[in-house]
Amino acid sequence: QVQLVESGGGLVQAGGSLRLSCAASGRTFSSYGMGWFRQAPGKERDSVATTTRSGGNTYYTDSVKGRLTISRDNAKNTVYLQMSSLKPEDTAVYYCAVQNGTGWGNWGQGTQVTVSS
């Protein structure tokens, strides 16, 4: 069972940058696709970016293309989300998740990102 812990969130001004990290326990990290999701107040949790097991393929929701970059280091059991040119509408709790046989799961506790205008 993979357990996930997110970190790196915080308060940043519009146009600023943050790097989120998601550390995974267990020795099978490289067997899973990984994803970053976010949930803003009063809204559903949505996919932001996903990557395949090797990190060779990545996918982004349209609103973050060119600004957010997902990457992973399988030797460190960690997936990252580099965020730049942040906008107030990026404010949300960010979660990472594992792609398992039934969808996405093993959610972490989330990390808050707040972008001030």
Backbone as CSV, one residue per row, in Angstrom:
resi,resn,N_x,N_y,N_z,CA_x,CA_y,CA_z,C_x,C_y,C_z
1,GLN,0.847,-1.189,0.000,0.000,0.000,0.000,0.881,1.237,0.000
2,VAL,0.714,2.096,-0.981,1.507,3.310,-1.094,0.838,4.418,-0.287
3,GLN,1.619,5.090,0.534,1.137,6.258,1.267,1.833,7.496,0.727
4,LEU,1.081,8.590,0.625,1.567,9.805,-0.013,1.534,10.979,0.960
5,VAL,2.584,11.806,0.918,2.651,13.003,1.751,3.063,14.175,0.882
6,GLU,2.161,15.160,0.768,2.449,16.354,-0.026,3.096,17.438,0.829
7,SER,3.895,18.276,0.184,4.503,19.417,0.868,4.840,20.485,-0.163
8,GLY,5.174,21.678,0.347,5.637,22.739,-0.537,4.642,23.841,-0.818
9,GLY,3.422,23.708,-0.311,2.434,24.746,-0.534,2.756,26.002,0.263
10,GLY,1.985,27.044,0.020,2.196,28.287,0.748,1.450,29.435,0.104
11,LEU,1.785,30.635,0.576,1.187,31.868,0.063,2.177,32.539,-0.870
12,VAL,1.724,32.892,-2.060,2.591,33.509,-3.057,1.796,34.570,-3.818
13,GLN,2.491,35.582,-4.281,1.832,36.609,-5.076,1.613,36.128,-6.500
14,ALA,0.631,36.701,-7.133,0.379,36.377,-8.540,1.656,36.593,-9.353
15,GLY,1.932,35.648,-10.246,3.151,35.679,-11.042,4.307,34.933,-10.418
16,GLY,4.143,34.521,-9.177,5.204,33.819,-8.466,5.242,32.341,-8.785
17,SER,6.143,31.655,-8.062,6.379,30.232,-8.308,6.386,29.446,-7.002
18,LEU,6.055,28.180,-7.108,6.156,27.220,-6.009,6.495,25.863,-6.603
19,ARG,7.126,25.027,-5.793,7.327,23.648,-6.198,6.725,22.739,-5.133
20,LEU,5.761,21.949,-5.536,5.149,20.973,-4.645,5.867,19.637,-4.780
21,SER,5.941,18.929,-3.655,6.531,17.590,-3.650,5.529,16.611,-3.069
22,CYS,5.589,15.389,-3.549,4.755,14.314,-3.027,5.652,13.102,-2.818
23,ALA,5.907,12.792,-1.571,6.773,11.666,-1.214,5.927,10.427,-0.985
24,ALA,6.337,9.324,-1.585,5.594,8.073,-1.490,6.374,7.047,-0.691
25,SER,5.669,6.303,0.128,6.284,5.194,0.849,6.171,3.938,-0.005
26,GLY,6.923,2.922,0.334,6.804,1.665,-0.381,7.813,1.525,-1.503
27,ARG,7.982,0.303,-1.952,9.012,0.019,-2.944,8.464,-0.174,-4.347
28,THR,7.173,0.154,-4.543,6.564,-0.072,-5.849,6.162,1.235,-6.524
29,PHE,6.759,2.348,-6.097,6.391,3.661,-6.617,6.470,3.703,-8.131
30,SER,7.515,3.130,-8.691,7.710,3.209,-10.142,6.717,2.362,-10.930
31,SER,5.879,1.613,-10.229,4.868,0.784,-10.897,3.584,1.547,-11.199
32,TYR,3.503,2.783,-10.719,2.245,3.519,-10.799,2.383,4.821,-11.581
33,GLY,1.344,5.111,-12.346,1.202,6.476,-12.815,0.857,7.348,-11.629
34,MET,1.232,8.627,-11.712,0.998,9.553,-10.613,0.307,10.794,-11.134
35,GLY,-0.426,11.452,-10.254,-1.130,12.653,-10.682,-1.229,13.677,-9.583
36,TRP,-1.372,14.917,-10.006,-1.680,16.031,-9.108,-3.102,16.505,-9.407
37,PHE,-3.831,16.756,-8.343,-5.198,17.228,-8.425,-5.338,18.443,-7.524
38,ARG,-6.403,19.213,-7.705,-6.626,20.347,-6.818,-8.116,20.528,-6.565
39,GLN,-8.397,21.094,-5.391,-9.778,21.358,-5.018,-9.860,22.751,-4.415
40,ALA,-10.580,23.614,-5.103,-10.818,24.965,-4.617,-12.070,24.960,-3.739
41,PRO,-12.218,25.942,-2.861,-13.392,25.995,-1.984,-14.690,25.966,-2.775
42,GLY,-15.578,25.062,-2.368,-16.877,24.968,-3.011,-16.880,24.286,-4.359
43,LYS,-15.735,23.736,-4.755,-15.649,23.082,-6.066,-15.212,21.639,-5.907
44,GLU,-15.382,20.881,-6.975,-14.954,19.491,-6.970,-13.444,19.399,-7.169
45,ARG,-12.884,18.276,-6.790,-11.468,18.030,-7.014,-11.254,17.688,-8.483
46,ASP,-10.329,18.367,-9.120,-10.077,18.201,-10.553,-8.625,17.806,-10.806
47,SER,-8.428,17.117,-11.894,-7.075,16.754,-12.310,-6.328,17.991,-12.803
48,VAL,-5.059,18.077,-12.443,-4.189,19.169,-12.885,-3.138,18.647,-13.858
49,ALA,-2.456,17.591,-13.446,-1.375,17.040,-14.266,-1.156,15.590,-13.869
50,THR,-0.832,14.765,-14.859,-0.541,13.358,-14.587,0.692,12.931,-15.360
51,THR,1.310,11.862,-14.888,2.480,11.335,-15.563,2.470,9.816,-15.505
52,THR,3.098,9.218,-16.485,3.161,7.766,-16.550,4.228,7.217,-15.612
53,ARG,4.345,5.898,-15.555,5.241,5.261,-14.591,6.692,5.709,-14.738
54,SER,7.132,5.872,-15.950,8.515,6.278,-16.185,8.692,7.784,-16.173
55,GLY,7.575,8.503,-16.251,7.651,9.956,-16.378,7.826,10.403,-17.812
56,GLY,7.812,9.453,-18.734,8.061,9.792,-20.124,6.911,10.506,-20.814
57,ASN,5.729,10.358,-20.279,4.554,11.038,-20.835,3.843,11.826,-19.742
58,THR,3.426,13.028,-20.085,2.730,13.881,-19.126,1.484,14.461,-19.770
59,TYR,0.508,14.798,-18.944,-0.759,15.328,-19.426,-1.180,16.468,-18.491
60,TYR,-1.730,17.515,-19.079,-2.101,18.692,-18.298,-3.506,19.153,-18.660
61,THR,-4.221,19.666,-17.657,-5.466,20.339,-17.970,-5.142,21.653,-18.683
62,ASP,-6.040,22.079,-19.541,-5.732,23.217,-20.418,-5.333,24.473,-19.648
63,SER,-5.951,24.700,-18.514,-5.739,25.963,-17.799,-4.343,26.104,-17.203
64,VAL,-3.579,25.011,-17.141,-2.243,25.086,-16.532,-1.120,24.825,-17.526
65,LYS,-1.465,24.511,-18.759,-0.433,24.207,-19.757,0.506,25.391,-19.935
66,GLY,1.792,25.093,-19.923,2.799,26.134,-20.071,3.191,26.803,-18.770
67,ARG,2.482,26.538,-17.694,2.771,27.148,-16.396,3.148,26.123,-15.333
68,LEU,2.569,24.941,-15.381,2.835,23.913,-14.394,3.517,22.734,-15.083
69,THR,4.459,22.122,-14.375,5.201,20.993,-14.920,5.261,19.881,-13.894
70,ILE,4.799,18.697,-14.283,4.886,17.522,-13.412,6.134,16.734,-13.771
71,SER,6.804,16.222,-12.763,7.970,15.372,-12.981,8.053,14.380,-11.831
72,ARG,8.867,13.368,-12.001,9.008,12.370,-10.941,10.445,11.892,-10.897
73,ASP,10.849,11.484,-9.706,12.163,10.895,-9.481,11.907,9.543,-8.826
74,ASN,11.953,8.486,-9.611,11.619,7.168,-9.073,12.657,6.680,-8.057
75,ALA,13.867,7.159,-8.157,14.887,6.781,-7.177,14.584,7.384,-5.807
76,LYS,13.878,8.504,-5.794,13.525,9.166,-4.544,12.059,8.959,-4.165
77,ASN,11.344,8.169,-4.944,9.921,7.927,-4.665,9.143,9.231,-4.521
78,THR,9.410,10.173,-5.395,8.812,11.499,-5.267,8.314,11.995,-6.626
79,VAL,7.159,12.643,-6.583,6.632,13.327,-7.759,6.523,14.811,-7.418
80,TYR,6.822,15.642,-8.387,6.872,17.087,-8.180,5.862,17.798,-9.070
81,LEU,5.490,19.000,-8.642,4.703,19.888,-9.471,5.342,21.270,-9.388
82,GLN,6.061,21.640,-10.447,6.656,22.959,-10.522,5.608,23.924,-11.047
83,MET,5.349,24.977,-10.288,4.290,25.917,-10.614,4.900,27.295,-10.824
84,SER,4.637,27.895,-11.960,5.142,29.236,-12.245,4.014,30.085,-12.840
85,SER,4.263,31.380,-12.897,3.240,32.325,-13.399,1.890,32.065,-12.742
86,LEU,1.931,31.903,-11.429,0.712,31.539,-10.702,-0.334,32.643,-10.751
87,LYS,-1.582,32.220,-10.762,-2.730,33.123,-10.830,-3.615,32.908,-9.601
88,PRO,-4.393,33.904,-9.226,-5.297,33.712,-8.079,-6.216,32.504,-8.257
89,GLU,-6.589,32.202,-9.487,-7.474,31.047,-9.709,-6.772,29.702,-9.517
90,ASP,-5.473,29.720,-9.282,-4.753,28.488,-8.939,-4.876,28.169,-7.451
91,THR,-5.463,29.073,-6.684,-5.638,28.847,-5.253,-6.505,27.613,-5.005
92,ALA,-5.973,26.674,-4.228,-6.670,25.415,-3.969,-5.829,24.578,-3.017
93,VAL,-6.425,23.492,-2.553,-5.640,22.440,-1.890,-5.200,21.470,-2.981
94,TYR,-3.913,21.195,-3.016,-3.350,20.319,-4.034,-3.064,18.947,-3.434
95,TYR,-3.485,17.926,-4.165,-3.318,16.547,-3.728,-2.557,15.751,-4.789
96,CYS,-1.797,14.776,-4.334,-1.259,13.811,-5.282,-1.981,12.478,-5.085
97,ALA,-1.911,11.645,-6.096,-2.618,10.369,-6.064,-1.924,9.365,-6.954
98,VAL,-2.203,8.116,-6.688,-1.663,6.990,-7.430,-2.714,6.496,-8.419
99,GLN,-2.279,6.166,-9.617,-3.195,5.580,-10.591,-3.198,4.064,-10.387
100,ASN,-4.297,3.559,-9.874,-4.390,2.132,-9.620,-5.370,1.492,-10.604
101,GLY,-5.715,0.256,-10.383,-6.548,-0.470,-11.332,-7.959,0.063,-11.475
102,THR,-8.421,0.822,-10.475,-9.797,1.323,-10.498,-9.862,2.835,-10.681
103,GLY,-8.757,3.459,-10.908,-8.754,4.912,-11.077,-7.647,5.549,-10.274
104,TRP,-7.982,6.604,-9.528,-7.005,7.319,-8.722,-7.298,7.102,-7.248
105,GLY,-6.238,6.916,-6.447,-6.460,6.682,-5.040,-5.223,6.924,-4.219
106,ASN,-5.247,6.445,-2.986,-4.168,6.623,-2.009,-3.890,8.113,-1.780
107,TRP,-4.938,8.910,-1.703,-4.797,10.354,-1.612,-3.974,10.760,-0.399
108,GLY,-3.124,11.770,-0.592,-2.422,12.362,0.537,-3.333,13.332,1.262
109,GLN,-2.761,14.053,2.249,-3.561,14.981,3.053,-3.746,16.324,2.360
110,GLY,-2.965,16.572,1.323,-3.080,17.820,0.575,-2.176,18.911,1.111
111,THR,-1.882,19.874,0.268,-1.102,21.043,0.670,-1.765,22.276,0.075
112,GLN,-1.918,23.299,0.900,-2.648,24.506,0.496,-1.752,25.428,-0.330
113,VAL,-2.267,25.866,-1.461,-1.610,26.882,-2.273,-2.558,28.078,-2.357
114,THR,-2.064,29.232,-1.947,-2.854,30.452,-1.998,-2.099,31.499,-2.817
115,VAL,-2.748,32.009,-3.851,-2.129,32.999,-4.722,-2.878,34.319,-4.549
116,SER,-2.168,35.325,-4.078,-2.789,36.633,-3.848,-2.637,37.515,-5.083
117,SER,-3.630,38.360,-5.290,-3.600,39.244,-6.465,-2.886,40.552,-6.156
